[in-house]
Amino acid sequence: MNQRLLDMGLGLLKPTLGFVLLILFWQIGAPIARIPAYVLPLPSDIAARFVETFDVQVQGLLMTGFTTLAGLAIALVFGVLLALLVIYIPFIRSIIMPLLAAFNSIPKIAIAPLFVIWFGLGYESKVLLAFLLALFPVFVNSLTGLGEIDADLIDLSTLAGGSQWRIFLKVRLMNAVPYITDALKVAFPLALVGSIVGEFIGGNDGIGHLILSGQFDLDTPLVFASLLSITIFTTLGIGSIALFERMALKWRPSQRKR
């Protein structure tokens, strides 16, 4: 146990030390290189601006976080249901897969103005963008996890008297959960990008609107402070998914104690 804690501590020490060295190099090197503050503000100025605008940052993150999580939740439900539809009605696969692949190839920022026109400047357009960016990874991983199961395992479950519903819950769904959590780690930042892009195109609040305000006012420290808020929010989101994996998926080989 002590050795494991020591290994974890050393694992955290290396990236922390690298981050500290980067900040020190930035803080000392920028003035020496005579980089203007409006181009690359010092970390100390960014930290001061972050503290100064903390209430505004939190208020912006509440809106952006709501649209991000709402879009991600809808993508999770819709992606899993769509994967189940493809698995249990195979002929639909040849219809859905090309359509999804073609739609996924379209840059969502190119159609974002349409969503603003159709749904206005409210949260609806941001939720829709977050949903569309998060949908494809959730669907693909769900399809893999729900579909790629050893046929012998399904036959054995059937011979053991399992109904289709119990086989779905105990075999297919349990096999798919690790795939879905891995998809969420990818889909979460994508959903956040969708929300922020929606706020860039047309929004009166949110962290994206705060970034635009800093850009228009040439308040570069505010832009960096907003990026810091986004980084913290993304880290907490992915960390929550990883914590769920550690607590609920202890049977995964990657989560077992060595």
N, C-alpha and C positions, 0 to 999 in steps of 0.2 A: 504493500500500500504506500509506504514512504517513498519507495523507488518510483512508483507511478506518479506521485505528487511532484517529485523532483524532476521527472521527465517533462511533466506538464509545465512546471515553472520555467525550465530551460527553453521549452518550445515557445513560451510567451515572451521570454526575455529577448530572444534574437530579433523578432520583428519590432518589438518596442524600442530596442537599442538602435535599430536601423532607422526607425521613424524619428527618434530624437536627434540622431546625427543629421538627418535630412533637414529638419527644422533649424538646427544650429547653422548648417551650411547656408541655408536660405537667409536666415537672419543676419549673418555676418557677410555673406557673399554679395547680396543684392546692393548694399551701399557701396561696397568696394567696386563693383561693376558699374556703378552709377546708373542703375535701372530706375526710371521714374516711378514714383509711388502709384501713379494712376495706371501704370502698366503691370507692375508686380509689387503690391503692397507687402510690407513686412509681416511675418506671422504675429508679432506683437500687436500691430495695428488691426489685423484681422480679428484677433482674440478680443481686443477692446471693442471693436464694432459689433462683434457677436454678443458680448455682454450688454452693450448699450441697446441693442435692438432685440434682446432676448424675447420680450413679450410679443413683439411683432413676428418674430421667427416662429414662436409656438403657435400663434394664431394662424399664420400661413400654413404651417405643417398640419394643423387640424383639418383644414379644408382639403389640402393635397392628400393627406393620409386617408381621409374619408373616401375620396373619389378613387384612390388607388386600391384600397381594400375592398371597396364595393365592386369595382371592375374585376379584381382578382377573384373574389368570391363567385361572381357570376360566371367567369371563365372556368373556374373549378367545377361548378355544377354542370354547366353546359358541355364542357370538354369531356367529362366522365360519361354523361348521358349519350353524347354523340359517339364516343368510343364503344359503349355498350350496344348502341344501335347498329354500328358497323359489324360488331362481332356476332350478334344474334340474328342479323338480317344481312347475310354476306353479299347479296347482289347490290346492296346500296353502296358498298365500298367503292365500286367502279364509278359511281356518280359523285360521292362526297369527296373522295381523296383528290381528284383533279381540280375540283372547285376550290377546295381549301388551299391547295398548293398554289393555284393561280392567284387567289386573293391574298395569300401571305406574301407573294412576291411584290405586291404593290406597296410602295413606301407609305406608311400611314400618315406621315406628315403632309403628303400630297392631297389626301382626302380630308384632312382635319378641317379646312375651311368649310367644306360641305356640311360637316356635322354642326359647326357653329351656325350656319345658315338654317339648317333643319331644326336644331334643338335649342338654339339661342346661346346666351352667354352663361347660363346656369351650370349646375353640376352635371346635367345629363350628358352633354357632349364630352366632358372629361371622363366620366364613367365609361362611356361607350368606347372611347379611344383606349383606355386602360384595359377594358375587356378584350378588344380586338388584338392588342399586342400580346396579351397573356394567353390567349386561347390556344394558339398553335402548339406551343411546347407542352401545355397541359394535355391536349388531345393526343398528341403523338406518344407521350410517355404513358398515358392511360391506356391507349390502344396496345402498346407493347406489354404493359404489366397485366392487363386483363386477358390478352389473347395468347401470349407466348407461355403456355403452360403445358407441361408434359401430358400427352394424351393418356398415358398409363395412369397418371394420378387422377384424372377425371374419371376414367373407367373404374379405378379402385374405389373412388368415393361413391360412384353410382352403385357398385356391387355391395358396398357397405350399407346401402339403404338411404343414401342422401338424396334429398329432393333437389330440384333445380335451384330453388331459393337458398337452401343450406350450402350447396356446392358453390353458389355465387358468393355467399357471405364468408364461408370458411376457407375457400380455395382461391377463387378468382380475385376477390377483393383484397384478401390478405397478401396475395402475391403482388397486387398492383400498388398497395400503399407505399412501399419504398420508392417505386417509380414516380408516383404522384408527388411525394415530398421532394424528390430530386427536381421534378419539373417546377415546383413552386419556387425553388431557389433561383431558377432562371426566370420564371414568369414574374416574380415580385419586382425586380428592378425594371423589367419591361413595362409592367403596369404603371410603375412610377413615372417612367419616361412618357408614357401615353398621357398621364394626367398633366405633367408639366408642359408637354407640347400643346395640349388643349388650353392651358393657361397662357402660353405664349401667343397662340392664335387669337384667342378672345376670352379674357377673364378679368374680373375686377378684384380678385383676391387669390390667395394661395401662394406658395413659395415661388412658383414660376413668375407670377406678377411682381413679386418682390425683386426677383433677379432683373426683370425688365426695368423696374424703377431705378435700380442701381446702375444699370447700363445707360439709361437716358440721362441720369444726373452725373455720369462719370464717377460714381461712387464705387470704385473697384473693391474696396474693403467690404462693402455690403454684399457685393456679388460673391466674393469668396466666403463670407460668413454664411450666406444662404447655401452655398455648396457644402459647407461644413454641416449645416443642419440636414441636408439631404443625405450626406454620408452617414451621419449618426442614425437617421431614420432607417436607411437601408440596412445598416449593420444590425440594428435591433430587430428588424423584420426577419432577416436571414438567420440571425442568432436564435430567434424564437422557433423557427422551423427546425433548426439543428437541435434545440433543446427538446422539442417534441419527439424527434427521432431518438434521442438518447433515452428518453423516459418511456416511450410507447413501443419502440421497435428494438428492444434489447435482443431479440432473436436474430437480428441481422448479423452476418459475419463481421461487418465493419464496426458493429457496436458491442461485440462481445469483449469481455475482459481478456487480455492476453497475460 
